[in-house]
């Protein structure tokens, strides 16, 4: 209906375990008539920033999305890109990220979202946020650059992608803080739905 009414929209997501192509395929399977440019994800947004600023990332992300950083120089990292790696979020990989940060006071920590948890197969599971907080608290404290909800920068990047002003947009989501309040902080209107993560 939105497309028929010529109302622009985006699925703004912190999904970091699937590529955009994989997410698009999933949305098609469950009946959504969407195109690739209807999806705004934090992984491509992070890659854009990595390339713009010349960062060399250590990728602590799910193996499914490592290929999305193709073309980025990952030698001698001066940046950690932290995503929801699921079962691949191992102590060894967290320690390697810690070493990148502790070994270079100028190294940047980039977190793909900062959610605390989400629901998967009916169970609550840790999201990327608690791991970002752990790395922020290393011996050389630093604030993570958050690329994803609830980051104002991420919402502004989505606005730029849509060529709209904040007062022209409504954010509909199931997370009161990461979706609704965060979007309202940049001038969107916010609508909370009682599905998915809502408790």
N, C-alpha and C positions, 0 to 999 in steps of 0.2 A: 504493500500500500504506500509506503514512504516513497519508493521509487516512482510509482505511478503518479503520485502527487508532486513529484519533483522536489521532494524534501531531502536535502543531503543528510547522510548519517555515517557514523563510524562505529565499529565495534572496537572500543578502546580497551585493550587487555594487557595484563601483566603475564600472560601465558609465556613461559620460557622453557617448556619441555617439548614444544612442537614448533616446526617452522611455519611460516605463513602459508605455504602450500599445503602442509598437513592440516592446519586449522581450517583452511578453506574447504578442503575435502570433507572434513568432519561436519562443518556447517551445511554443506550440500547434502550429506547423507541424512541429516536430521530435518531437512526441508527448508533451509534458508536460501533464498535467491540472492546471493551476494557475490561480489567480485573481489579480486585481490586488493584493489585500492579502497574497498569499504572497511578494511581491517587495519587498525593502527596498533602496532605492537612495540614493546620496549626493546626487543632485540635489534631490529633494524635501526631504531632511534639511537641505541647505544653505539652501534657500528658507525653511524654517521658522526657522532661526537668523537669517537676514537680516531677516525680518519681526519676530522677537522683539526683536532688538537695534536695530532702526531703521536698519540699514545701507543705503546707497545704492550698489549694486554696479556696478562696471565688469565686464561679463561677457566673460571670455576663455574661452569655451566653444564647443562645436560648434554650428553653426547649428540643428541638429535639436532641441536642448534649450533654446534661448533662450526659447521660448514657455512653458517650465515656470516661468519667473520672472515670468510675467504678474502684474501688480499690485504689483511691486516698483518703487520710485522709483529710476530710474537716472540722474537728473540730478545734477550736481556730485558724482561718486562719492567715497565715503569708505571704500571697500572694493573689493578685487579678488577676484572668484570665478574661480578657475583650474581648468579641466577639460581632459580630453584632447580637444583640438580637431582632432586629426589634421592634414590638409593645411591647415587654416585657422589653425594655430598659426604665424602669420607674424611676421617681425621687426617689422613695423609695429605689430601688435597687442601683442606683448611690450613694445615700447617705450612704448606708451600705458599699459599696466599699470604699468610702471616709473615713468612720470610721475605717475600717481595716487599711488603709494606715496612717491615722493621729494618730492612737493608737499605732503604732509600727514603729519607725524610720527605722528599718531594713526591713520592709515589702517590697515585690517586686510587681511591677505592670507589668503584662505580657499582651501585646495587640496582639490579633490575627489579624495582619495586621495593617495598619495605613492609609487606603484609606480614602479620604474625602467624596466621594459620589459614587453612581452607579445608573444604570438605572434599574427600575423594573416596568413592565407593562406600559412602555412608559413614566414614570415619573422619575425624579431624586430624590433620597432619600439619607439621611445622612448615611455614613458608620461609622465604628468604630473609625476612626481617631479623629474627633472632641471631642468625649467622652474621648478618651485617653488623649488628650491635656488638657481637663478640669481637669482630675484627676492628671495629672502631675503638674498642677499649684496649688495644694493644699498647705496648710501652710508649709508642709515639702516637698519642691520641689524634684522631682525625675524623671529620664528619664525612660520611659517604655522600657522594653525588648520587641522588636517587633518580634513575631513569625508569619511569613507570609510575603508576598510581601509588601514593598520593602526591607526587611531586608537581608543584606548580609549573615547573619547566616542561614536564611531559604533557600536561594539559595544554600549555601554550603551543607546544610543537604540534599537537593534534589540531588546534585552531588554525595554525599556519597551513597545515595540510589541507584543511577544508576551506580555506580562504574566507573565514567567518570571524565575527567579533564574538566575544564571550557572552554578551547580552542577547545574542541570537541563538544560543545553544541551551538545550536541556540535557542533563546527564541523568540517565536512569541506571540504577545499580542496586546490588543486594548487600553492600557494605557501607554502613553509615559513615565511617571515617574515611576510608580510602576512595570511595566513589562519590558519595553525596557531599559531605562537608568539604572535602578537598576540592571538588569541582566548584562548589559555591565560593570558595576562597579566591578563585580567579574570575568570578563573575557569572558563572553558569547558574541556571536554575537547577535544582536537584530534586529527584524523585527516588524514594526508597521503595523497592519491591520486596515482599516477604517470601522470597524463594531462595534457592541455593544456599549461600552462606548465612543469610539472615537468621538470627537467633532471638 
